[in-house]
Every structure is written in C-alpha cells, then in structure tokens.
Amino acid sequence: MIKNYAAFIAHLKRTGQMKLLPRVLRELRREEAYAKKFAPTRETAAKDPSLISGWRALENGILTDRTGKSALIDIYKKITS
C-alpha cells in the first residue's frame, strides 16, 4: 500500500512513468473492494429480521451461523430426508 501519495506521484513524474497512474488507481480500488468484501462482519437478528434470532459472523472467509433460521432449516432437512 502506498503511504505517501505525493512522494509516489513525484517519483512517477521524475521517472517519466505518469502513464502508470490510472493502473495504480485501478489496483488500489480493487484492493479496497477486496478488503471490504472480506472484512469481518457480524449480523444480528436486530439488524436483519430474516434471521429470526441469534447471530451470523463472517471472518477470514469462514461463516459462523448461530441463527434461528439456520436451526429451522436444519430441522426441516432432518424431517424431510
């Protein structure tokens, strides 16, 4: 990640590589979107009423689901199979 943008742009100007700036910007936006997508999240029934009760967390790509909705779906699957 770039820490000092002014110094980075000055370096690009000094080396004659200003054409790289749009690609760098695109890559920074891509990294930001990836970080936002995989940021730890936690949903509760208060935020999302469709969960019925409990909570659901996504951290490091692992979903931990302790909701009433998942419990009801598990019961349904056991009954119907």
Secondary structure, 3 states (H helix, E strand, C coil): CCCCHHHHHHHHHHHCCHHHHHHHHHHHHHHHHHHHHCCCEEEECCCCHHHCCEEEEEECCEEEEEEHHHHHHHHHHHHHC
